Amino acid sequence: MPRLVHVVGAGLAGLAAAVQLQRRGVQVTLHEAAGHAGGRCRSYYDRTLGATVDSGNHVVMSGSHATLDYVRTIGAADELAGPERAEYAFVDLAVRARWTLRVSNGRLPLWAFDPNARVPGTRAADYLSLLPLWFAKPGRTLAQTMRCEGVLWNRLWRPFLLAALNVEPRDASAELAAAFVRETFVAGGEACRPLVARNGVGSAFVDPALRMLQHGGAAIRLNAPLKSIAFDGASSRVAALHFDDGPVALGANEAVVLAVPPDAARALVPDVETPRRASAIVNVHFAAEPPTGLGPLTMLVNGTAGRLFGLDGRLSATIGGADALADLPPDELARRVWADVAGATSLPADPMPTWQVATERQATFAALPDEELRRPATRTRWNNLMLAGDWTATGLPATIEGAIRSGRKAADRLLTVPLERR
């Protein structure tokens, strides 16, 4: 077992790896290229809105066991909040229809047989359209695997799968869609409750982890981008990490968890294949108080935005798979999204409140069949180097759960196999 592990990258995968290593008695040094931890899951103060916002509007499902264990470990379990039951408010903006999806507890999908719980305009038999996912094959799209049309598709599966996969679901990997559905709807309502960070993702996932690591003696180096890695071919080991302020040589009982974006990993590690295509997410924040009765999450159908979040002092909408919209002028994008928000909340369309558009062009790897096949394993051919990130082969889409699982897996691999035998 290594005595010291250098975790490179302080996004959620890196933080999860560092926390897991420290709780198992390993000394940790955490290196982060940016001046802050959290990666694509962080909170920051926005001067335009005069409020602290998140880099993305993240939702965690109650069945995300690695995520819930992580927040319990860092003492932040009470930062995630959600309804007592798996209920989702929907608004179809095209016809101004509203309904609430209520997923029953247990694996028997009783909710599909209840007209008051399922999607309006559907029958219980329609839900059998999901069965082909159980036989999803590698390299196949969702459209090649199941029926991707009709009321049920438009009002349920497409909105949820777009949120989970961040690409047009018809083109997405059927394997990844199946993994998401198995861990949520198939597992029943206990696994389907939507949880959001009540005080922001920084308070839920990042700040408590940094405090825990610091109290445990970890060294945390921000503004420390990794420039290159020196490899020893004879021993198949990482020999040194090169930073701006000089090299860090690795001793015999030292190891590395590389938790950086896929492009950076591909540049740093020879012969490592990673996903090459990314998908964008756009979040549009409005300085408007949520109207009475609006819950923390509303699913939007037939609009520009796909999800609406009612937060303290503001409304925030998310556009998934937003590559085609990312280059629009921000004011045009804000107007389009505010039209959706106003329609969903019955707020006046004019005047539009103060707004801010936040575009993340490299939000996730593109969950397409070809890109799924490019995801690398945790273990590399270098004995003391593991990879972590939601883009590695977790079997899940690029989610918080996938990132945290990848970090824990990288840590566990280092701790369970002697360095000289890996």
VOMIZA-702520 format. One record per residue: x, y, z of N, C-alpha, C in turn. Coordinates in steps of 0.1 Angstrom, whole numbers, padded with zeros to 4 digits, always signed. Example, Ala and Ser with C-alpha at 12.3 -4.5 7.8 and 13.67 -1.06 7.14 Angstrom:
<nodes>
+0132-0057+0078+0123-0045+0078+0132-0033+0078 +0128-0022+0071+0137-0011+0071+0129+0000+0079 
</nodes>
This chain:
<nodes>
+0008-0012+0000+0000+0000+0000+0009+0012+0000 +0006+0023-0008+0014+0035-0009+0013+0043+0004 +0024+0049+0008+0023+0058+0020+0019+0072+0016 +0022+0076+0004+0018+0089-0001+0013+0088-0015 +0001+0095-0017-0005+0095-0030-0007+0110-0035 -0002+0113-0046-0004+0126-0052-0017+0125-0061 -0027+0133-0057-0039+0133-0064-0039+0146-0073 -0039+0145-0086-0038+0156-0095-0052+0159-0100 -0057+0170-0096-0071+0174-0100-0080+0174-0088 -0086+0186-0085-0094+0187-0073-0109+0189-0077 -0113+0183-0088-0127+0182-0091-0133+0171-0082 -0145+0167-0085-0152+0158-0076-0145+0144-0076 -0140+0140-0087-0133+0127-0088-0120+0128-0079 -0113+0138-0081-0101+0140-0073-0103+0141-0058 -0113+0149-0054-0117+0150-0040-0121+0137-0034 -0130+0130-0042-0134+0117-0037-0123+0107-0035 -0113+0107-0044-0101+0099-0043-0093+0103-0030 -0091+0116-0029-0083+0121-0017-0090+0117-0004 -0103+0119-0003-0110+0116+0009-0109+0101+0012 -0111+0093+0002-0111+0078+0004-0097+0074+0008 -0086+0080+0002-0073+0076+0006-0070+0080+0020 -0074+0092+0024-0071+0097+0037-0078+0089+0048 -0090+0086+0046-0098+0078+0056-0092+0064+0057 -0084+0060+0048-0077+0047+0049-0063+0048+0054 -0059+0060+0058-0046+0062+0065-0035+0065+0056 -0038+0070+0043-0027+0073+0034-0025+0089+0034 -0012+0093+0034-0009+0107+0033-0013+0112+0018 -0019+0123+0017-0023+0128+0004-0018+0142+0002 -0013+0144-0011-0011+0158-0016-0020+0160-0028 -0028+0171-0027-0037+0174-0037-0032+0186-0045 -0031+0184-0058-0026+0194-0067-0038+0198-0077 -0040+0211-0078-0051+0216-0087-0046+0228-0095 -0048+0227-0108-0043+0237-0117-0050+0251-0115 -0063+0251-0112-0070+0264-0110-0068+0269-0096 -0073+0281-0094-0072+0287-0080-0082+0283-0071 -0090+0273-0075-0101+0269-0066-0103+0254-0069 -0109+0247-0059-0113+0233-0061-0127+0232-0066 -0131+0220-0070-0144+0217-0074-0146+0214-0089 -0137+0219-0097-0138+0217-0112-0150+0222-0117 -0158+0214-0124-0171+0218-0130-0183+0218-0120 -0179+0215-0108-0190+0215-0097-0185+0224-0086 -0188+0237-0087-0183+0246-0077-0193+0258-0076 -0192+0266-0066-0200+0278-0064-0191+0290-0065 -0197+0301-0070-0189+0313-0071-0199+0325-0070 -0193+0337-0067-0201+0349-0066-0202+0356-0079 -0215+0358-0084-0217+0365-0096-0221+0379-0094 -0213+0389-0099-0216+0403-0096-0228+0408-0103 -0231+0403-0115-0243+0408-0122-0256+0404-0114 -0257+0392-0108-0268+0388-0101-0267+0393-0086 -0255+0396-0082-0253+0399-0068-0256+0387-0058 -0253+0375-0063-0256+0363-0056-0245+0352-0059 -0244+0343-0050-0236+0331-0052-0244+0321-0060 -0238+0316-0071-0244+0306-0080-0235+0294-0081 -0241+0284-0086-0233+0272-0089-0229+0272-0104 -0218+0265-0107-0213+0264-0120-0222+0256-0129 -0231+0248-0123-0241+0241-0130-0252+0237-0121 -0264+0235-0126-0275+0231-0118-0276+0216-0117 -0270+0211-0106-0268+0197-0105-0279+0190-0097 -0283+0178-0101-0293+0170-0094-0287+0157-0091 -0289+0152-0078-0284+0139-0074-0296+0131-0071 -0296+0118-0076-0307+0109-0073-0305+0102-0060 -0316+0099-0053-0314+0093-0040-0308+0079-0040 -0307+0073-0052-0301+0060-0054-0286+0062-0057 -0281+0074-0056-0266+0076-0059-0258+0073-0047 -0256+0060-0044-0250+0055-0032-0236+0061-0029 -0228+0061-0039-0214+0066-0037-0214+0081-0033 -0223+0089-0039-0224+0103-0036-0229+0105-0022 -0240+0098-0018-0245+0099-0005-0235+0095+0006 -0227+0085+0003-0217+0080+0013-0206+0091+0014 -0203+0097+0002-0192+0108+0002-0197+0120+0010 -0209+0124+0009-0213+0136+0016-0214+0133+0031 -0218+0120+0034-0218+0116+0049-0204+0116+0054 -0195+0112+0047-0181+0111+0051-0175+0125+0054 -0178+0134+0046-0173+0148+0047-0181+0156+0056 -0192+0151+0062-0200+0158+0071-0210+0167+0065 -0215+0164+0053-0223+0174+0046-0236+0167+0041 -0241+0157+0048-0253+0150+0044-0265+0159+0044 -0265+0168+0054-0277+0176+0055-0278+0187+0044 -0267+0188+0036-0267+0198+0025-0275+0194+0013 -0279+0182+0012-0287+0177+0001-0301+0176+0006 -0310+0181-0002-0325+0182+0002-0333+0178-0010 -0345+0172-0007-0354+0169-0017-0367+0164-0011 -0377+0161-0020-0390+0156-0015-0389+0143-0008 -0399+0140+0000-0399+0127+0007-0402+0116-0002 -0409+0118-0013-0412+0108-0023-0407+0112-0037 -0406+0103-0045-0401+0105-0059-0412+0111-0067 -0413+0125-0067-0423+0132-0075-0416+0143-0083 -0420+0144-0095-0415+0154-0105-0426+0162-0111 -0425+0175-0110-0434+0184-0116-0430+0186-0131 -0439+0185-0140-0437+0187-0154-0446+0198-0160 -0440+0205-0170-0448+0215-0177-0445+0213-0192 -0455+0210-0200-0454+0209-0214-0456+0223-0220 -0446+0230-0224-0447+0244-0228-0455+0246-0241 -0456+0236-0249-0463+0237-0262-0478+0238-0260 -0483+0231-0250-0497+0230-0248-0502+0235-0235 -0492+0240-0227-0494+0245-0213-0501+0235-0204 -0496+0223-0206-0501+0212-0197-0492+0210-0185 -0498+0207-0174-0490+0204-0162-0494+0191-0156 -0484+0184-0150-0487+0171-0143-0475+0168-0134 -0478+0159-0125-0468+0154-0116-0466+0139-0117 -0453+0135-0120-0450+0121-0121-0447+0116-0107 -0453+0105-0103-0451+0100-0090-0446+0085-0091 -0434+0083-0088-0428+0070-0089-0430+0062-0076 -0437+0051-0077-0439+0043-0065-0427+0036-0060 -0427+0034-0047-0415+0027-0041-0416+0012-0045 -0404+0006-0044-0403-0008-0048-0400-0010-0063 -0396-0022-0066-0392-0025-0080-0404-0028-0089 -0415-0031-0083-0427-0033-0091-0433-0019-0095 -0433-0016-0108-0437-0002-0112-0452+0000-0111 -0457+0000-0099-0472+0003-0098-0476+0016-0103 -0467+0026-0103-0470+0039-0108-0474+0039-0122 -0469+0030-0130-0472+0030-0144-0487+0025-0147 -0493+0019-0136-0507+0014-0137-0517+0024-0131 -0511+0035-0126-0520+0045-0119-0521+0058-0128 -0533+0061-0134-0534+0073-0142-0531+0086-0135 -0532+0086-0122-0528+0098-0115-0513+0099-0112 -0506+0089-0115-0491+0089-0112-0483+0089-0124 -0488+0083-0135-0480+0082-0147-0482+0095-0156 -0476+0094-0168-0476+0106-0177-0490+0106-0183 -0496+0118-0183-0510+0119-0190-0509+0115-0205 -0519+0109-0209-0520+0105-0223-0513+0092-0226 -0508+0085-0216-0502+0072-0218-0510+0061-0211 -0507+0048-0216-0513+0036-0210-0502+0028-0203 -0506+0019-0194-0496+0011-0188-0488+0003-0198 -0494-0002-0208-0487-0010-0218-0476-0002-0225 -0478+0011-0226-0467+0019-0233-0454+0018-0226 -0453+0015-0213-0441+0015-0206-0433+0003-0209 -0439-0007-0216-0431-0019-0221-0421-0015-0231 -0422-0003-0237-0413+0002-0247-0399+0003-0242 -0397+0003-0229-0384+0003-0222-0377-0010-0222 -0384-0021-0224-0378-0034-0222-0366-0037-0231 -0366-0032-0244-0354-0035-0252-0341-0029-0246 -0342-0020-0237-0329-0015-0231-0322-0026-0223 -0329-0035-0218-0323-0046-0211-0314-0054-0220 -0315-0053-0233-0307-0061-0242-0298-0051-0250 -0295-0040-0245-0287-0030-0252-0273-0036-0255 -0268-0033-0267-0255-0039-0271-0245-0027-0272 -0233-0031-0270-0222-0020-0271-0222-0015-0285 -0220-0002-0286-0219+0005-0299-0232+0008-0306 -0243+0006-0299-0256+0009-0304-0262+0021-0298 -0269+0029-0306-0276+0041-0301-0290+0037-0295 -0295+0046-0289-0309+0044-0283-0319+0042-0294 -0318+0050-0305-0327+0048-0316-0326+0034-0322 -0315+0028-0322-0313+0015-0327-0318+0004-0318 -0322+0008-0306-0325-0002-0295-0339-0002-0291 -0346+0010-0290-0359+0011-0286-0367+0021-0294 -0380+0022-0292-0388+0032-0299-0387+0045-0293 -0383+0055-0301-0380+0068-0296-0389+0078-0302 -0402+0076-0299-0412+0085-0304-0425+0083-0296 -0435+0092-0298-0447+0090-0290-0448+0098-0278 -0460+0098-0272-0462+0107-0260-0453+0103-0248 -0451+0090-0246-0442+0086-0234-0428+0091-0237 -0423+0089-0249-0410+0093-0252-0408+0108-0250 -0417+0116-0256-0416+0130-0256-0418+0136-0242 -0426+0130-0234-0430+0136-0221-0422+0130-0209 -0415+0119-0211-0408+0113-0200-0394+0109-0203 -0392+0099-0212-0379+0094-0214-0369+0104-0220 -0374+0111-0230-0365+0121-0236-0360+0131-0226 -0369+0138-0218-0364+0148-0209-0355+0143-0199 -0358+0131-0193-0349+0125-0183-0336+0121-0189 -0336+0114-0200-0323+0109-0206-0315+0121-0211 -0321+0132-0216-0313+0143-0220-0306+0149-0208 -0313+0150-0197-0307+0155-0185-0295+0146-0180 -0297+0133-0181-0286+0124-0177-0275+0122-0186 -0277+0122-0199-0267+0119-0209-0261+0132-0216 -0268+0143-0216-0264+0155-0221-0260+0155-0236 -0267+0146-0243-0267+0146-0258-0282+0143-0262 -0285+0145-0275-0298+0141-0280-0299+0126-0277 -0309+0122-0269-0310+0108-0265-0311+0098-0276 -0317+0101-0287-0318+0092-0298-0304+0087-0303 -0295+0097-0302-0281+0094-0307-0272+0088-0296 -0277+0088-0284-0269+0084-0273-0266+0069-0272 -0256+0066-0264-0253+0052-0261-0264+0045-0254 -0269+0034-0260-0280+0026-0253-0275+0020-0240 -0263+0016-0240-0257+0011-0227-0258+0021-0216 -0254+0033-0219-0254+0043-0208-0269+0047-0204 -0278+0047-0214-0292+0050-0210-0297+0039-0202 -0294+0026-0205-0298+0015-0197-0293+0016-0183 -0280+0020-0181-0274+0021-0168-0282+0031-0160 -0285+0043-0166-0292+0053-0158-0306+0048-0154 -0313+0042-0163-0327+0037-0160-0327+0026-0150 -0317+0017-0150-0316+0006-0140-0314+0012-0126 -0306+0022-0125-0303+0027-0112-0313+0038-0106 -0323+0041-0115-0333+0050-0110-0347+0044-0111 -0353+0045-0123-0367+0041-0124-0369+0026-0121 -0360+0017-0125-0361+0003-0123-0359+0000-0108 -0351+0008-0101-0349+0006-0087-0361+0011-0078 -0370+0018-0084-0381+0023-0077-0379+0037-0071 -0390+0041-0065-0390+0055-0059-0380+0058-0049 -0375+0048-0042-0365+0051-0032-0352+0056-0038 -0350+0052-0051-0338+0056-0058-0340+0068-0067 -0352+0072-0068-0356+0083-0078-0358+0097-0072 -0357+0098-0059-0360+0112-0053-0349+0121-0058 -0353+0133-0063-0343+0143-0068-0337+0151-0056 -0324+0151-0054-0318+0159-0043-0310+0170-0049 -0311+0182-0044-0303+0193-0048-0295+0199-0036 -0285+0206-0039-0277+0212-0028-0283+0225-0023 -0288+0224-0011-0297+0235-0006-0289+0248-0005 -0276+0248-0002-0268+0260-0001-0257+0261-0011 -0259+0253-0022-0249+0254-0033-0240+0242-0033 -0235+0238-0045-0226+0226-0046-0213+0228-0038 -0208+0240-0037-0196+0242-0029-0198+0238-0015 -0209+0241-0008-0212+0237+0005-0214+0222+0007 -0219+0216-0004-0223+0202-0003-0212+0193-0006 -0203+0196-0016-0193+0187-0021-0179+0191-0020 -0176+0204-0019-0162+0209-0021-0157+0214-0007 -0163+0224-0002-0157+0230+0010-0155+0220+0022 -0165+0212+0025-0163+0202+0036-0152+0192+0033 -0151+0188+0021-0140+0179+0017-0126+0185+0019 -0125+0198+0015-0112+0205+0017-0109+0206+0032 -0119+0210+0040-0117+0211+0054-0112+0197+0060 -0119+0187+0056-0116+0174+0062-0101+0170+0058 -0098+0172+0045-0084+0169+0041-0074+0177+0048 -0076+0190+0050-0067+0198+0057-0065+0194+0072 -0076+0191+0078-0076+0187+0092-0068+0173+0093 -0069+0165+0083-0062+0152+0083-0048+0153+0079 -0043+0165+0076-0029+0167+0073-0025+0166+0058 -0035+0167+0049-0032+0167+0035-0026+0180+0031 -0017+0180+0021-0012+0192+0015-0021+0195+0003 -0026+0208+0002-0034+0212-0009-0027+0223-0016 -0024+0221-0029-0017+0230-0037-0026+0235-0048 -0031+0247-0047-0039+0253-0058-0030+0261-0067 -0035+0265-0079-0027+0272-0089-0014+0264-0092 -0015+0251-0093-0004+0242-0095-0007+0232-0107 -0006+0238-0119-0009+0229-0131+0002+0219-0133 -0001+0207-0136+0008+0196-0139+0013+0198-0154 +0026+0200-0156+0031+0202-0169+0034+0189-0177 +0040+0180-0170+0044+0167-0176+0046+0157-0166 +0047+0144-0170+0049+0133-0161+0062+0126-0167 +0071+0123-0158+0083+0115-0162+0080+0100-0158 +0082+0091-0168+0079+0077-0166+0092+0069-0166 +0093+0059-0158+0105+0050-0158+0100+0037-0165 +0105+0035-0178+0100+0024-0185+0105+0010-0179 +0116+0010-0173+0121-0002-0168+0113-0008-0156 +0108+0001-0148+0099-0003-0137+0084-0001-0139 +0081+0005-0151+0067+0008-0154+0060+0016-0143 +0067+0027-0140+0062+0035-0129+0063+0050-0133 +0055+0058-0126+0057+0072-0127+0069+0076-0118 +0079+0083-0124+0091+0086-0116+0090+0100-0110 +0083+0109-0117+0083+0123-0112+0071+0131-0119 +0066+0141-0112+0056+0150-0117+0063+0163-0118 +0061+0170-0130+0067+0183-0132+0057+0194-0132 +0059+0203-0122+0051+0215-0121+0059+0227-0124 +0052+0239-0124+0059+0251-0127+0070+0254-0117 +0068+0250-0105+0078+0253-0095+0089+0242-0093 +0089+0232-0103+0099+0222-0102+0093+0208-0102 +0102+0198-0103+0097+0184-0103+0095+0179-0089 +0086+0169-0088+0083+0162-0075+0086+0148-0078 +0097+0143-0073+0101+0129-0075+0093+0120-0066 +0089+0108-0072+0081+0098-0064+0090+0087-0059 +0088+0085-0046+0096+0074-0040+0089+0060-0043 +0095+0050-0037+0091+0036-0040+0077+0034-0035 +0072+0040-0025+0059+0038-0019+0050+0050-0022 +0052+0056-0033+0043+0068-0037+0036+0065-0050 +0024+0071-0051+0016+0068-0063+0009+0080-0067 +0001+0079-0078-0005+0091-0084-0020+0087-0088 -0029+0095-0085-0043+0094-0091-0044+0107-0100 -0046+0104-0113-0047+0115-0122-0062+0118-0125 -0067+0129-0120-0081+0132-0121-0083+0145-0128 -0079+0145-0140-0079+0158-0149-0088+0155-0160 -0092+0166-0168-0101+0163-0180-0094+0154-0190 -0103+0148-0198-0097+0138-0208-0087+0143-0217 -0088+0155-0222-0078+0160-0231-0064+0161-0224 -0065+0166-0211-0052+0167-0204-0046+0153-0201 -0054+0144-0198-0049+0130-0195-0043+0124-0207 -0049+0127-0219-0044+0121-0231-0030+0128-0235 -0028+0140-0231-0016+0147-0234-0005+0143-0224 -0009+0139-0212+0001+0136-0202+0006+0122-0201 -0003+0112-0205+0000+0098-0204+0001+0092-0218 +0012+0086-0221+0014+0079-0234+0004+0068-0237 -0002+0068-0249-0010+0056-0253-0023+0055-0246 -0028+0065-0239-0041+0065-0232-0051+0070-0242 -0062+0062-0244-0073+0067-0252-0083+0073-0243 -0089+0084-0247-0100+0090-0239-0111+0095-0249 -0123+0098-0243-0133+0104-0252-0127+0117-0258 -0131+0120-0270-0126+0132-0277-0137+0142-0279 -0149+0138-0279-0160+0148-0282-0167+0152-0268 -0170+0164-0267-0177+0169-0255-0190+0175-0258 -0199+0176-0248-0212+0182-0250-0213+0194-0241 -0220+0205-0245-0222+0217-0238-0234+0217-0229 -0234+0224-0219-0245+0227-0210-0246+0243-0208 -0258+0248-0210-0260+0262-0207-0269+0264-0195 -0266+0272-0186-0274+0276-0175-0277+0291-0175 -0290+0294-0174-0294+0308-0174-0300+0312-0161 -0294+0321-0154-0299+0325-0141-0306+0338-0141 -0317+0339-0134-0325+0351-0134-0327+0356-0119 -0325+0369-0117-0327+0374-0104-0342+0377-0101 -0349+0366-0099-0364+0366-0097-0367+0357-0086 -0376+0361-0077-0380+0352-0066-0390+0341-0072 -0387+0329-0069-0397+0318-0073-0411+0321-0068 -0421+0319-0077-0435+0321-0072-0439+0310-0062 -0448+0314-0054-0453+0304-0044-0458+0291-0050 -0454+0280-0045-0458+0267-0050-0448+0261-0060 -0439+0269-0065-0429+0263-0074-0419+0255-0066 -0417+0242-0069-0407+0234-0062-0393+0237-0067 -0383+0230-0060-0369+0232-0064-0366+0228-0078 -0374+0218-0084-0371+0213-0097-0384+0211-0105 -0384+0216-0117-0395+0214-0126-0389+0210-0140 -0394+0199-0145-0390+0194-0158-0398+0201-0169 -0391+0206-0179-0398+0214-0190-0398+0205-0203 -0409+0205-0210-0410+0197-0222-0414+0207-0233 -0408+0205-0245-0410+0213-0257-0406+0228-0255 -0395+0230-0249-0390+0244-0247-0375+0244-0250 -0369+0256-0249-0355+0257-0251-0348+0250-0239 -0352+0253-0227-0346+0248-0215-0353+0235-0212 -0346+0226-0205-0352+0213-0201-0355+0212-0186 -0349+0220-0178-0351+0219-0163-0351+0234-0158 -0360+0236-0148-0361+0248-0141-0360+0246-0126 -0351+0254-0120-0348+0253-0106-0353+0266-0099 -0361+0264-0089-0365+0274-0080-0356+0275-0068 -0348+0285-0068-0338+0287-0057-0340+0299-0049 -0333+0301-0039-0335+0312-0030-0331+0325-0037 -0341+0333-0040-0339+0346-0046-0337+0346-0061 -0338+0334-0068-0336+0334-0082-0342+0322-0088 -0344+0323-0101-0348+0312-0110-0337+0308-0119 -0335+0295-0121-0323+0291-0130-0328+0280-0139 -0325+0281-0152-0329+0271-0161-0317+0265-0168 -0318+0252-0171-0307+0244-0177-0310+0239-0191 -0301+0241-0200-0303+0235-0214-0292+0224-0215 -0296+0212-0216-0287+0201-0218-0284+0198-0233 -0273+0192-0236-0270+0190-0250-0270+0202-0258 -0264+0213-0253-0266+0226-0258-0256+0231-0269 -0250+0222-0276-0240+0225-0286-0245+0235-0296 -0257+0233-0301-0263+0241-0312-0267+0255-0307 -0267+0257-0294-0272+0270-0289-0260+0278-0282 -0249+0271-0280-0238+0277-0272-0233+0290-0278 -0234+0291-0291-0228+0303-0298-0238+0314-0300 -0251+0313-0296-0260+0323-0297-0256+0335-0288 -0259+0347-0292-0257+0359-0283-0264+0357-0270 -0257+0360-0259-0263+0357-0246-0276+0364-0244 -0278+0376-0249-0291+0382-0246-0303+0375-0254 -0300+0370-0266-0310+0362-0273-0313+0349-0266 -0303+0343-0261-0305+0330-0253-0313+0333-0241 -0309+0344-0233-0317+0347-0221-0332+0350-0224 -0334+0357-0235-0348+0359-0239-0356+0347-0242 -0350+0338-0249-0356+0325-0252-0359+0317-0240 -0350+0316-0231-0352+0309-0219-0362+0315-0209 -0361+0329-0209-0371+0335-0200-0385+0333-0205 -0387+0332-0218-0400+0329-0223-0405+0315-0218 -0396+0305-0217-0399+0292-0211-0403+0294-0196 -0394+0301-0189-0396+0303-0175-0409+0310-0172 -0412+0321-0179-0424+0328-0177-0436+0319-0180 -0436+0311-0190-0447+0302-0194-0449+0291-0183 -0438+0287-0177-0439+0276-0167-0443+0281-0153 -0441+0294-0151-0443+0299-0137-0455+0309-0137 -0460+0313-0149-0471+0323-0150-0466+0337-0146 -0453+0339-0147-0448+0352-0144-0449+0361-0157 -0449+0374-0156-0450+0382-0168-0437+0380-0177 -0439+0380-0190-0428+0379-0199-0420+0392-0200 -0426+0403-0197-0418+0416-0197-0421+0423-0184 -0411+0430-0179-0398+0430-0183-0390+0417-0178 -0380+0414-0186-0372+0403-0182-0363+0407-0170 -0361+0399-0160-0353+0402-0148-0338+0403-0152 -0330+0408-0143-0316+0407-0145-0312+0393-0147 -0303+0390-0156-0300+0376-0160-0285+0374-0162 -0281+0362-0162-0267+0358-0164-0267+0345-0171 -0260+0344-0183-0258+0331-0190-0245+0325-0187 -0245+0313-0183-0232+0305-0180-0231+0293-0189 -0222+0294-0198-0220+0283-0208-0208+0275-0205 -0209+0262-0204-0198+0253-0202-0198+0244-0215 -0188+0247-0224-0187+0240-0236-0182+0226-0235 -0174+0224-0225-0168+0210-0223-0175+0204-0210 -0187+0205-0209-0194+0201-0197-0193+0186-0194 -0195+0178-0204-0194+0164-0202-0188+0157-0215 -0183+0145-0214-0179+0138-0226-0193+0135-0233 -0192+0135-0246-0205+0132-0254-0208+0117-0252 -0220+0114-0247-0224+0101-0243-0229+0093-0256 -0220+0093-0266-0223+0086-0278-0217+0072-0279 -0222+0063-0287-0216+0049-0286-0201+0049-0289 -0196+0057-0299-0181+0057-0302-0173+0062-0290 -0179+0073-0284-0171+0079-0273-0172+0070-0260 -0182+0063-0258-0183+0053-0247-0172+0043-0249 -0170+0038-0261-0160+0028-0263-0145+0033-0261 -0144+0046-0260-0130+0052-0258-0127+0055-0244 -0137+0052-0235-0134+0055-0221-0124+0045-0215 -0113+0050-0209-0103+0041-0204-0106+0035-0190 -0100+0024-0187-0101+0018-0174-0094+0027-0163 -0097+0024-0151-0090+0031-0140-0075+0028-0140 -0071+0015-0142-0057+0011-0141-0051+0014-0154 -0038+0019-0153-0030+0021-0165-0019+0011-0166 -0010+0012-0176+0001+0002-0177+0012+0007-0168 +0011+0018-0161+0021+0023-0152+0017+0019-0138 +0025+0012-0131+0021+0005-0119+0016+0014-0108 +0021+0026-0107+0016+0035-0096+0008+0047-0101 +0001+0045-0112-0008+0055-0118-0022+0050-0120 -0031+0057-0115-0046+0054-0117-0052+0066-0123 -0063+0064-0131-0071+0075-0137-0084+0076-0130 -0089+0088-0129-0102+0091-0123-0109+0102-0130 -0122+0102-0131-0129+0112-0138-0142+0106-0143 -0152+0114-0144-0165+0109-0149-0164+0104-0164 -0153+0107-0170-0151+0103-0184-0144+0089-0185 -0140+0083-0174-0134+0070-0174-0145+0060-0174 -0141+0047-0175-0151+0036-0177-0159+0033-0164 -0168+0041-0160-0176+0039-0148-0188+0031-0151 -0192+0030-0164-0205+0024-0167-0216+0033-0166 -0214+0046-0162-0225+0056-0160-0222+0067-0169 -0232+0076-0172-0230+0088-0179-0221+0097-0170 -0218+0109-0176-0209+0119-0169-0217+0126-0158 -0219+0120-0146-0227+0126-0136-0218+0127-0123 -0224+0134-0113-0217+0135-0100-0214+0121-0095 -0224+0112-0096-0222+0098-0091-0211+0092-0098 -0210+0093-0111-0199+0087-0119-0186+0092-0115 -0185+0106-0113-0172+0112-0109-0167+0106-0095 -0176+0106-0086-0173+0101-0072-0169+0086-0072 -0177+0078-0079-0173+0064-0080-0159+0062-0086 -0156+0070-0096-0143+0069-0103-0132+0072-0093 -0134+0083-0085-0123+0086-0076-0121+0076-0065 -0132+0070-0060-0132+0060-0049-0125+0047-0055 -0129+0044-0067-0123+0032-0074-0108+0033-0076 -0104+0045-0080-0089+0047-0082-0082+0046-0068 -0088+0051-0058-0082+0050-0045-0081+0035-0040 -0092+0029-0042-0093+0015-0037-0084+0006-0044 -0082+0008-0057-0072+0000-0065-0058+0002-0060 -0055+0014-0057-0041+0016-0051-0039+0009-0038 -0050+0008-0030-0049+0003-0016-0050-0012-0015 -0055-0018-0026-0058-0033-0024-0047-0042-0031 -0039-0036-0040-0029-0043-0047-0015-0037-0044 -0005-0045-0040+0008-0040-0037+0014-0033-0050 +0020-0022-0047+0025-0014-0059+0034-0022-0068 +0042-0030-0064+0051-0037-0073+0044-0048-0081 +0032-0051-0077+0024-0062-0084+0014-0056-0094 +0011-0043-0094+0001-0038-0103+0006-0036-0117 
</nodes>
